[in-house]
Amino acid sequence: MTVVVTIVNVLFQFLTLLVFVHVLLGYFLNPYHPILRATGIVVEPLLKPIRKLIPSIGGLDLSPLVLILLLEVLGSVIVSLLRNLR
């Protein structure tokens, strides 16, 4: 069971890191850059529903921050539930 917990934990950490990298690269790279487009394939579908609920404030998009918080909370809850199944 610890292998499953580790895999789930690493998956959520990877998604969190991918969101952070996507946002950071968005400031420096051309929107059509292959790396930015590759990260966008994974990140943008996760950000789209959040952007519908939370509009940008003064041109500042808070959806990546909300997504990172949701991933952290969801990851912690799932890992905790998996650990309690033992």
Phi, psi and omega per residue, in radians:
M1 nan -0.514 -3.122
T2 -1.149 -0.466 3.093
V3 -1.160 -0.743 3.131
V4 -1.120 -0.754 3.121
V5 -1.069 -0.747 3.135
T6 -1.128 -0.747 3.137
I7 -1.108 -0.789 3.130
V8 -1.104 -0.760 3.136
N9 -1.081 -0.800 3.132
V10 -1.132 -0.668 3.124
L11 -1.068 -0.809 3.132
F12 -1.190 -0.632 3.077
Q13 -1.154 -0.695 3.109
F14 -1.116 -0.764 3.116
L15 -1.093 -0.707 3.106
T16 -1.093 -0.793 3.118
L17 -1.116 -0.684 -3.141
L18 -1.120 -0.695 3.082
V19 -1.092 -0.799 -3.138
F20 -1.077 -0.790 3.138
V21 -1.126 -0.720 -3.139
H22 -1.063 -0.775 3.140
V23 -1.171 -0.769 -3.121
L24 -1.113 -0.782 3.123
L25 -1.175 -0.480 3.115
G26 -1.081 -0.414 3.108
Y27 -1.401 -0.422 -2.995
F28 -1.967 -0.426 -3.053
L29 -1.841 2.751 3.024
N30 -1.079 2.433 -3.133
P31 -1.016 -0.350 -3.127
Y32 -1.724 0.179 3.115
H33 -1.143 2.412 -3.074
P34 -1.026 -0.642 3.139
I35 -1.183 -0.763 3.134
L36 -1.146 -0.663 3.106
R37 -1.192 -0.641 3.133
A38 -1.157 -0.761 3.107
T39 -1.213 -0.557 3.132
G40 -1.151 -0.485 3.110
I41 -1.068 -0.624 -3.135
V42 -1.553 -0.736 -2.969
V43 -1.422 -0.740 -3.038
E44 -1.044 -0.714 3.080
P45 -1.101 -0.465 3.090
L46 -1.366 -0.551 -3.115
L47 -1.406 -0.503 -3.035
K48 -0.980 -0.846 3.139
P49 -1.165 -0.546 3.125
I50 -1.226 -0.670 3.116
R51 -1.136 -0.504 3.086
K52 -1.217 -0.594 -3.111
L53 -1.474 -0.645 -3.063
I54 -2.056 1.862 3.121
P55 -1.266 2.779 3.099
S56 -1.202 2.529 -3.097
I57 -1.911 1.928 3.140
G58 1.052 0.593 -3.137
G59 1.454 0.042 -3.138
L60 -1.749 2.070 -3.131
D61 -1.526 1.972 -3.116
L62 -1.640 0.003 -3.083
S63 -1.096 -0.645 3.072
P64 -1.096 -0.653 3.110
L65 -1.132 -0.761 3.117
V66 -1.108 -0.730 3.130
L67 -1.107 -0.748 3.113
I68 -1.084 -0.759 3.105
L69 -1.097 -0.748 3.112
L70 -1.107 -0.729 3.114
L71 -1.107 -0.711 3.131
E72 -1.137 -0.786 -3.131
V73 -1.175 -0.829 -3.128
L74 -1.091 -0.738 3.097
G75 -1.075 -0.755 3.125
S76 -1.116 -0.727 -3.133
V77 -1.141 -0.795 -3.114
I78 -1.144 -0.765 3.122
V79 -1.101 -0.714 3.117
S80 -1.107 -0.751 3.116
L81 -1.129 -0.699 3.127
L82 -1.161 -0.643 3.114
R83 -1.190 -0.548 -3.132
N84 -1.382 -0.177 3.137
L85 -1.328 -0.271 -3.091
R86 -1.014 nan nan
